[in-house]
Amino acid sequence: MNNNEIYLAILVMVIVNYFTRALPFLFFRKKKLPKFLVYIERFFPPVIMTILVFYTLKDVNFGEYPFALKEVGAILFTGVLHLVFKNYLVSIFAGTIFYMFLLQYI
């Protein structure tokens, strides 16, 4: 690929990404949100946190050293953060950063 093709591919990705984020606001600007969107808005963060927990534990062998201490520590850290701050974004991002720190440096 030459530079023009790379720039064109990046431009297409930017446009698609922008419109996938902007279209819901255009469709539901003055209308009341449909019930399924209210349901998704309410339950999406806990579902994401559950997926992250399962993703963290999917390849862990609890029978070998270090006995999943990093993973369990990161999950407990994330849980404590959520109990203290009651903010899913803070919990997810800080917990993920803490987990990556444990994996890379300990």
Backbone as JSON Lines, residues from 0, in Angstrom:
{"i":0,"aa":"M","n":[0.84,-1.19,0.0],"ca":[0.0,0.0,0.0],"c":[0.88,1.24,0.0]}
{"i":1,"aa":"N","n":[0.48,2.21,-0.8],"ca":[1.22,3.47,-0.76],"c":[0.58,4.41,0.26]}
{"i":2,"aa":"N","n":[1.17,5.55,0.46],"ca":[0.69,6.48,1.5],"c":[-0.72,6.97,1.24]}
{"i":3,"aa":"N","n":[-1.07,7.21,-0.01],"ca":[-2.42,7.7,-0.31],"c":[-3.49,6.67,0.06]}
{"i":4,"aa":"E","n":[-3.2,5.4,-0.2],"ca":[-4.16,4.35,0.18],"c":[-4.29,4.25,1.69]}
{"i":5,"aa":"I","n":[-3.21,4.41,2.4],"ca":[-3.26,4.37,3.87],"c":[-4.08,5.54,4.4]}
{"i":6,"aa":"Y","n":[-3.83,6.74,3.86],"ca":[-4.59,7.92,4.3],"c":[-6.08,7.77,3.98]}
{"i":7,"aa":"L","n":[-6.38,7.21,2.82],"ca":[-7.77,6.99,2.44],"c":[-8.44,5.98,3.37]}
{"i":8,"aa":"A","n":[-7.74,4.92,3.71],"ca":[-8.29,3.92,4.64],"c":[-8.54,4.54,6.01]}
{"i":9,"aa":"I","n":[-7.61,5.37,6.49],"ca":[-7.8,6.04,7.77],"c":[-8.99,6.99,7.71]}
{"i":10,"aa":"L","n":[-9.14,7.73,6.63],"ca":[-10.27,8.65,6.47],"c":[-11.6,7.9,6.48]}
{"i":11,"aa":"V","n":[-11.67,6.79,5.77],"ca":[-12.9,5.99,5.75],"c":[-13.22,5.48,7.16]}
{"i":12,"aa":"M","n":[-12.22,5.01,7.89],"ca":[-12.45,4.53,9.26],"c":[-12.93,5.65,10.18]}
{"i":13,"aa":"V","n":[-12.37,6.84,10.03],"ca":[-12.79,7.98,10.84],"c":[-14.25,8.33,10.55]}
{"i":14,"aa":"I","n":[-14.62,8.38,9.29],"ca":[-15.99,8.72,8.91],"c":[-16.97,7.68,9.43]}
{"i":15,"aa":"V","n":[-16.68,6.41,9.24],"ca":[-17.57,5.35,9.72],"c":[-17.69,5.4,11.23]}
{"i":16,"aa":"N","n":[-16.58,5.57,11.92],"ca":[-16.59,5.64,13.37],"c":[-17.41,6.83,13.86]}
{"i":17,"aa":"Y","n":[-17.25,7.97,13.23],"ca":[-18.0,9.16,13.62],"c":[-19.5,8.95,13.45]}
{"i":18,"aa":"F","n":[-19.9,8.43,12.31],"ca":[-21.33,8.27,12.06],"c":[-21.97,7.2,12.93]}
{"i":19,"aa":"T","n":[-21.25,6.15,13.28],"ca":[-21.84,5.16,14.17],"c":[-22.07,5.73,15.56]}
{"i":20,"aa":"R","n":[-21.32,6.75,15.93],"ca":[-21.54,7.39,17.22],"c":[-22.55,8.53,17.14]}
{"i":21,"aa":"A","n":[-22.65,9.18,16.01],"ca":[-23.53,10.34,15.88],"c":[-24.97,9.96,15.5]}
{"i":22,"aa":"L","n":[-25.16,8.88,14.77],"ca":[-26.5,8.53,14.29],"c":[-27.52,8.31,15.41]}
{"i":23,"aa":"P","n":[-27.19,7.64,16.5],"ca":[-28.21,7.5,17.55],"c":[-28.7,8.85,18.08]}
{"i":24,"aa":"F","n":[-27.82,9.84,18.18],"ca":[-28.24,11.15,18.65],"c":[-29.14,11.85,17.63]}
{"i":25,"aa":"L","n":[-28.9,11.6,16.36],"ca":[-29.76,12.19,15.33],"c":[-31.14,11.54,15.32]}
{"i":26,"aa":"F","n":[-31.2,10.22,15.52],"ca":[-32.48,9.51,15.48],"c":[-33.33,9.78,16.72]}
{"i":27,"aa":"F","n":[-32.71,9.9,17.88],"ca":[-33.46,10.0,19.12],"c":[-33.34,11.37,19.77]}
{"i":28,"aa":"R","n":[-33.14,12.39,18.98],"ca":[-32.91,13.72,19.52],"c":[-34.1,14.23,20.32]}
{"i":29,"aa":"K","n":[-35.29,14.26,19.73],"ca":[-36.45,14.86,20.39],"c":[-37.47,13.82,20.83]}
{"i":30,"aa":"K","n":[-37.21,12.6,20.53],"ca":[-38.15,11.54,20.88],"c":[-37.76,10.93,22.22]}
{"i":31,"aa":"K","n":[-38.72,10.27,22.82],"ca":[-38.42,9.5,24.02],"c":[-37.7,8.22,23.59]}
{"i":32,"aa":"L","n":[-36.7,7.82,24.39],"ca":[-35.94,6.63,24.03],"c":[-36.81,5.38,24.08]}
{"i":33,"aa":"P","n":[-36.62,4.47,23.14],"ca":[-37.35,3.2,23.19],"c":[-36.96,2.41,24.43]}
{"i":34,"aa":"K","n":[-37.86,1.54,24.85],"ca":[-37.63,0.78,26.08],"c":[-36.39,-0.1,26.0]}
{"i":35,"aa":"F","n":[-36.12,-0.68,24.84],"ca":[-34.94,-1.55,24.74],"c":[-33.66,-0.75,24.93]}
{"i":36,"aa":"L","n":[-33.61,0.52,24.49],"ca":[-32.42,1.34,24.71],"c":[-32.26,1.72,26.17]}
{"i":37,"aa":"V","n":[-33.36,1.98,26.84],"ca":[-33.3,2.27,28.27],"c":[-32.79,1.03,29.01]}
{"i":38,"aa":"Y","n":[-33.24,-0.15,28.61],"ca":[-32.79,-1.4,29.21],"c":[-31.29,-1.59,28.98]}
{"i":39,"aa":"I","n":[-30.85,-1.37,27.76],"ca":[-29.42,-1.51,27.44],"c":[-28.6,-0.51,28.23]}
{"i":40,"aa":"E","n":[-29.08,0.72,28.32],"ca":[-28.37,1.75,29.06],"c":[-28.21,1.38,30.54]}
{"i":41,"aa":"R","n":[-29.21,0.74,31.07],"ca":[-29.19,0.38,32.49],"c":[-28.28,-0.82,32.77]}
{"i":42,"aa":"F","n":[-28.29,-1.83,31.91],"ca":[-27.59,-3.08,32.22],"c":[-26.3,-3.3,31.45]}
{"i":43,"aa":"F","n":[-25.94,-2.43,30.54],"ca":[-24.73,-2.62,29.75],"c":[-23.45,-2.57,30.59]}
{"i":44,"aa":"P","n":[-23.27,-1.6,31.49],"ca":[-22.02,-1.57,32.28],"c":[-21.78,-2.83,33.12]}
{"i":45,"aa":"P","n":[-22.79,-3.38,33.84],"ca":[-22.49,-4.6,34.58],"c":[-22.18,-5.78,33.66]}
{"i":46,"aa":"V","n":[-22.79,-5.81,32.48],"ca":[-22.49,-6.88,31.53],"c":[-21.04,-6.77,31.06]}
{"i":47,"aa":"I","n":[-20.58,-5.57,30.78],"ca":[-19.19,-5.36,30.35],"c":[-18.24,-5.79,31.47]}
{"i":48,"aa":"M","n":[-18.54,-5.44,32.7],"ca":[-17.67,-5.83,33.81],"c":[-17.64,-7.35,33.96]}
{"i":49,"aa":"T","n":[-18.76,-8.01,33.78],"ca":[-18.8,-9.47,33.86],"c":[-17.98,-10.09,32.73]}
{"i":50,"aa":"I","n":[-18.09,-9.55,31.54],"ca":[-17.3,-10.05,30.41],"c":[-15.81,-9.88,30.7]}
{"i":51,"aa":"L","n":[-15.41,-8.74,31.27],"ca":[-14.01,-8.52,31.58],"c":[-13.5,-9.5,32.63]}
{"i":52,"aa":"V","n":[-14.33,-9.84,33.61],"ca":[-13.93,-10.81,34.62],"c":[-13.71,-12.18,33.98]}
{"i":53,"aa":"F","n":[-14.65,-12.61,33.15],"ca":[-14.49,-13.9,32.48],"c":[-13.3,-13.9,31.53]}
{"i":54,"aa":"Y","n":[-13.08,-12.8,30.84],"ca":[-11.93,-12.7,29.94],"c":[-10.63,-12.8,30.73]}
{"i":55,"aa":"T","n":[-10.6,-12.17,31.88],"ca":[-9.42,-12.22,32.73],"c":[-9.12,-13.64,33.19]}
{"i":56,"aa":"L","n":[-10.14,-14.4,33.5],"ca":[-9.96,-15.73,34.09],"c":[-9.97,-16.87,33.08]}
{"i":57,"aa":"K","n":[-10.17,-16.59,31.79],"ca":[-10.38,-17.66,30.82],"c":[-9.18,-18.58,30.63]}
{"i":58,"aa":"D","n":[-7.97,-18.07,30.7],"ca":[-6.78,-18.89,30.47],"c":[-5.96,-19.12,31.73]}
{"i":59,"aa":"V","n":[-6.53,-18.85,32.88],"ca":[-5.78,-18.94,34.13],"c":[-5.78,-20.37,34.63]}
{"i":60,"aa":"N","n":[-4.61,-20.81,35.05],"ca":[-4.49,-22.13,35.67],"c":[-4.32,-21.9,37.17]}
{"i":61,"aa":"F","n":[-5.35,-22.22,37.92],"ca":[-5.33,-21.97,39.36],"c":[-4.44,-22.98,40.1]}
{"i":62,"aa":"G","n":[-3.98,-24.02,39.43],"ca":[-3.17,-25.04,40.06],"c":[-1.68,-24.83,39.96]}
{"i":63,"aa":"E","n":[-1.25,-23.83,39.19],"ca":[0.18,-23.56,39.01],"c":[0.55,-22.2,39.59]}
{"i":64,"aa":"Y","n":[1.82,-22.09,39.97],"ca":[2.33,-20.82,40.47],"c":[2.19,-19.77,39.39]}
{"i":65,"aa":"P","n":[1.74,-18.59,39.64],"ca":[1.45,-17.88,40.89],"c":[0.0,-18.01,41.35]}
{"i":66,"aa":"F","n":[-0.68,-19.06,40.94],"ca":[-2.03,-19.4,41.43],"c":[-3.04,-18.3,41.17]}
{"i":67,"aa":"A","n":[-2.91,-17.6,40.06],"ca":[-3.85,-16.56,39.63],"c":[-3.94,-15.39,40.6]}
{"i":68,"aa":"L","n":[-2.88,-15.14,41.34],"ca":[-2.9,-14.03,42.3],"c":[-3.05,-12.68,41.61]}
{"i":69,"aa":"K","n":[-2.41,-12.5,40.47],"ca":[-2.52,-11.24,39.75],"c":[-3.96,-10.99,39.28]}
{"i":70,"aa":"E","n":[-4.56,-12.01,38.72],"ca":[-5.91,-11.87,38.2],"c":[-6.92,-11.63,39.32]}
{"i":71,"aa":"V","n":[-6.82,-12.44,40.35],"ca":[-7.75,-12.29,41.48],"c":[-7.53,-10.95,42.16]}
{"i":72,"aa":"G","n":[-6.26,-10.54,42.27],"ca":[-5.96,-9.22,42.87],"c":[-6.56,-8.09,42.06]}
{"i":73,"aa":"A","n":[-6.46,-8.18,40.76],"ca":[-7.02,-7.13,39.9],"c":[-8.55,-7.11,39.98]}
{"i":74,"aa":"I","n":[-9.17,-8.29,40.06],"ca":[-10.63,-8.34,40.18],"c":[-11.08,-7.75,41.51]}
{"i":75,"aa":"L","n":[-10.37,-8.1,42.58],"ca":[-10.72,-7.54,43.9],"c":[-10.51,-6.02,43.92]}
{"i":76,"aa":"F","n":[-9.41,-5.56,43.33],"ca":[-9.14,-4.13,43.24],"c":[-10.26,-3.4,42.5]}
{"i":77,"aa":"T","n":[-10.69,-3.98,41.39],"ca":[-11.77,-3.39,40.61],"c":[-13.08,-3.38,41.4]}
{"i":78,"aa":"G","n":[-13.35,-4.46,42.11],"ca":[-14.56,-4.51,42.93],"c":[-14.56,-3.47,44.03]}
{"i":79,"aa":"V","n":[-13.43,-3.3,44.69],"ca":[-13.33,-2.28,45.74],"c":[-13.5,-0.89,45.15]}
{"i":80,"aa":"L","n":[-12.87,-0.65,44.01],"ca":[-13.04,0.65,43.34],"c":[-14.51,0.92,43.04]}
{"i":81,"aa":"H","n":[-15.2,-0.1,42.56],"ca":[-16.6,0.12,42.23],"c":[-17.45,0.37,43.48]}
{"i":82,"aa":"L","n":[-17.15,-0.33,44.54],"ca":[-17.9,-0.1,45.78],"c":[-17.64,1.3,46.34]}
{"i":83,"aa":"V","n":[-16.42,1.79,46.19],"ca":[-16.07,3.11,46.72],"c":[-16.63,4.22,45.83]}
{"i":84,"aa":"F","n":[-16.4,4.15,44.52],"ca":[-16.76,5.24,43.63],"c":[-18.12,5.08,42.97]}
{"i":85,"aa":"K","n":[-18.64,3.87,42.87],"ca":[-19.92,3.59,42.22],"c":[-19.97,4.18,40.81]}
{"i":86,"aa":"N","n":[-18.86,4.05,40.11],"ca":[-18.75,4.57,38.75],"c":[-18.12,3.48,37.89]}
{"i":87,"aa":"Y","n":[-18.89,2.99,36.92],"ca":[-18.42,1.88,36.1],"c":[-17.18,2.24,35.29]}
{"i":88,"aa":"L","n":[-17.14,3.44,34.75],"ca":[-15.99,3.82,33.92],"c":[-14.7,3.84,34.74]}
{"i":89,"aa":"V","n":[-14.76,4.43,35.93],"ca":[-13.58,4.46,36.79],"c":[-13.16,3.04,37.13]}
{"i":90,"aa":"S","n":[-14.12,2.21,37.48],"ca":[-13.81,0.82,37.86],"c":[-13.2,0.05,36.71]}
{"i":91,"aa":"I","n":[-13.79,0.13,35.54],"ca":[-13.31,-0.63,34.39],"c":[-11.92,-0.16,33.96]}
{"i":92,"aa":"F","n":[-11.74,1.15,33.81],"ca":[-10.45,1.64,33.33],"c":[-9.35,1.47,34.36]}
{"i":93,"aa":"A","n":[-9.6,1.84,35.6],"ca":[-8.56,1.71,36.63],"c":[-8.25,0.24,36.89]}
{"i":94,"aa":"G","n":[-9.26,-0.62,36.91],"ca":[-9.02,-2.04,37.11],"c":[-8.23,-2.65,35.98]}
{"i":95,"aa":"T","n":[-8.53,-2.24,34.75],"ca":[-7.78,-2.74,33.59],"c":[-6.33,-2.27,33.63]}
{"i":96,"aa":"I","n":[-6.14,-1.01,33.97],"ca":[-4.77,-0.47,34.07],"c":[-4.0,-1.19,35.17]}
{"i":97,"aa":"F","n":[-4.64,-1.43,36.3],"ca":[-3.99,-2.14,37.4],"c":[-3.62,-3.56,36.98]}
{"i":98,"aa":"Y","n":[-4.51,-4.23,36.29],"ca":[-4.26,-5.6,35.81],"c":[-3.09,-5.62,34.83]}
{"i":99,"aa":"M","n":[-3.06,-4.67,33.9],"ca":[-1.96,-4.6,32.94],"c":[-0.65,-4.3,33.65]}
{"i":100,"aa":"F","n":[-0.69,-3.45,34.67],"ca":[0.52,-3.17,35.46],"c":[1.02,-4.44,36.13]}
{"i":101,"aa":"L","n":[0.11,-5.19,36.73],"ca":[0.51,-6.45,37.39],"c":[1.12,-7.43,36.39]}
{"i":102,"aa":"L","n":[0.51,-7.54,35.22],"ca":[1.04,-8.46,34.21],"c":[2.41,-8.06,33.7]}
{"i":103,"aa":"Q","n":[2.63,-6.76,33.53],"ca":[3.88,-6.31,32.92],"c":[5.03,-6.19,33.91]}
{"i":104,"aa":"Y","n":[4.75,-5.8,35.14],"ca":[5.83,-5.43,36.06],"c":[5.99,-6.34,37.28]}
{"i":105,"aa":"I","n":[5.07,-7.23,37.52],"ca":[5.21,-8.09,38.7],"c":[5.2,-9.55,38.25]}
